[in-house]
Amino acid sequence: MNSGIYQIENKFTLEKYVGSSINIKRRVWQHFNDLSRNSHQNGLLQNAYNAHGKDGFEWSVLQEANRETLKAVEQTYIDSGEFSYNIANKSTGGFAVYLHPRKAEILQKRSKGLTGLKRSDETRRKISEARAGKYSGANNPNFGKERSAETLKKISEANGGERNYKFTGYYVTPWGKFAATTEAEKACGNRMSQRSIYGHCLKPDAIISAVAYGKVKYLNQHFDRSIIGLKWQDIGFGFEPAGL
């Protein structure tokens, strides 16, 4: 049977995409053909492919299914939350959000909407039966493999900054603009914590207090006490949403 559910897995990060088709081999070929031409509609998958190349991915059939039940079965896998390359929470239209001008807003709303989502016992049973023994222990393609420092570095780079699916914009600081607060913290020599950077960039209208001046090394090493009473935005803090 050519009809069923398939997955495409990143061998470096173990992130996966799940899909369904009445002709799996043809559909998977189409995925990799689009990826090789840098024209795939799924931005997450395309960015990962650009970082790791074709050899960084492998595909497999998860479950056979006939045309009538195809989408319903695929939905059980999407509901599991294990397929981070899938954006839409429905088994159709998975790529459409990437073409939408309000992509960041849609993804943020979807993230909030899925918080606390509970799957039914029937959904759990179907997922369990479909995956039983396939990817656990020695059956996992990465079982027993140790990742080299170079591999870990590539994984970090592939999922960092703008490539991260959680990316919503840039954190603006007096020492530069960054896609992640971890980058900003490192760039200032750890003289200001990631948590502080996050808070002051998102609330730049807040007042710089004497306590903050005393605690934050970056402030007392680069400014005199005259900044106490000013707003954080007055010395260069802010947030620039993606797409602006």
N, C-alpha and C positions, 0 to 999 in steps of 0.2 A: 504494500500500500504506500503510495506517495504522499497521501494526505495526512497531515498531523501537526504536531507542535515541535518546534525546534528552538535551540538556543545558540547564541554566539557569545563566547566567553573570552575575556581578556586574560591571557595566561600570566600577565604580570600583576595585575591588580585584583583578579578574580571577579571583577564586575561583569554582569551579564545582561544580554538583551534576549527577550523571548518573543517569538512570533508564531504565526500559523499560516499554512498554505495548503492548497490542494495539490501542489507540486513543490515539495520542499527543496529539492536539489536546484530547481530553476530559480526559486525565490532566494535561496542563499547565494547562488551565483550572482544574482542581480544586486544583492547587498554589497558583495565584495567588488563587483564591477564599478558600482557607484563610488565606493570608498576609494578605490584605486585612482579614480578620476577626480577625487576631491569634490564630489558633487552630491554626496549623500545628504538627504534632508534632515537626518537626525544629527544635530550638532555635537552632542556628547560622544556619540559613536565615531563620528568623523574626526574629532579632536584626538580621541584615543588612538585611532588608526594612524593618524599623522605622526603621533609620538612613538608608537611601537611597531608600525608596519604590519604587513600581512602575516608574518611569522609570529606576531604577538597574539594572534587570535586563533581559536579553533571552534568548530561548530559540531553539534550533535543533535540527534533526534531524541526528544524527551518522551513523546507519546504519540501513538497513532490515533487518528480520529477521523470520522467520516465528515463529509461536507456539512451535514445537518447539525452536528454537535461541535464543529471546529471552534467557533468563536466562544461558545460557552466554556469549553475546556480551557482555551487560552486564558479566559478571564480568571479562572481559578489560580493560574500561575501568576498573573499580574497582581491579583489580590494578596499574594503571599508577601509582597514587598521586597522580594529577593532580587529583583531585576532592575538595578539602578539605571540602566541605560534606557529603560522605557519611561517616557514622560507622562503620557496620558494614562488615566486610570481606567480607561475602557479599551476593549480589544480591537477597536477600530479608530482610525484617525490619530494614531500615536505620534505622527510627525507634525501635525498641523500647528501645534503650539509654537514651533520654531519659526513659523512664517508669520506669526502674529506680532504686530508692532508693540504690544504690551506684554511681551514674553515674561519679563521679570516679575511683573505684577501677578500674572496668571500662575506662575510657578510658586510664588510666595503664598497665594491663596490656597493652592492645592496642597502645599505642605501643611498649612494650618488645618485644612479640612480633613487630612488623613491622620492627624494627631488623635491617638486614642481609639483608632478604628479597630473593631473586633470582627474576626472572621467567624462564620457559622461553623458548627460541627461538621456539616456536610462538606463545606469547602476545605476544611482542614483534612478530612478523610481522603478526599480526592487528590489533594496535593501529596499527602503522605504515601498513598498507593502508587502514584505516578513516579515518585522519586525514590521509593524504597530501595536501598542498597546500591543505587546508581553512582552516587558521588561521595560516599562515606569511606573512611579508611583508605585501604589500598586502591579502591576504585577511583579515588580522586586523582586527577591528572597531576596534581602538585604534591601528592603524598610522598613524604620522605625527602623532598627537595629543599635544599637550603638556598635562600636568596643571597646573592653576592651584594657587596656594598654598592656596586655599580647598578645592579638591578633595582635596589631600594632607592637609589638616587633618581633613577628614571621614573619610578612609580611616583615619587614625591613631586618631580617636575611635571609629570603628566597630569597630576590632579591638583596642582597648585594654581593660585591666582585666578585668571579669567577662565581657565579650563575647568575649574571646579564647578560642579552643578549648583552649588549654593551661592555662587558669585552674584552679587546684586549691585555692586558699584565700587567706587574708590574711596579710601580713607585718606583725607587730605590733612597733612601735618606741616609744621614749620620746616621739616627736613625733607619733604617730598610727598608724592602721591603714590599710594600702594593699593593693590587689589586685595590684600589680606592684612589683618592686624599683626600676624606673626612676622610678616616681612617688615612692617613698620617698626616693630619692637627690635628686630635684629639690626635694622638700619641706624637706629639711634644708639646702638651699643648697649641695649638693655637698660637704658637710663630712664625708661618709662615703660611700665608693664603693658602687656597686650590688653588687659582688662581696662586700664585707664585710657588707653588710646581709643578703644572701642566706644567707651562712654562719652568722652569729650568730643569725638568726631560726630557722634549722633546727637549730642546735645550741646552744640557750640554756643548756645545763648546763655548757658550757665555761667555763674560768676566764679572767677578764680579766687579761692579762699586762701587765707594765710596758712591753714593746715595743709592744703594741696601744695602750696609753694614750698613748704618745709619738707614734705614727704617725697615729692617727685624730683629726682636728681636732675632730669633734663631741664627743669625750670630754674632751679637754683644755681645751675652751672652755666646757663645761657642768658638769664634775665636777672635784673635786680628787682627789689621788692616793689618797685613802682607798678608792676603788672597786677598786684593784688587789687581786686575790685573790678578789673577789666573782665570782659567776656573771653571765653576760649577762642572764639572766632576772631577776636581782635589780634591774636598772636599767630593766627594761621591754621586753626583747626576747623574741620568741616567734613561733609560727606557729599560725594558726587555720584548720583545714581547712574547705573549703566544705561547707555543709549543717549545720553545727553551730549 
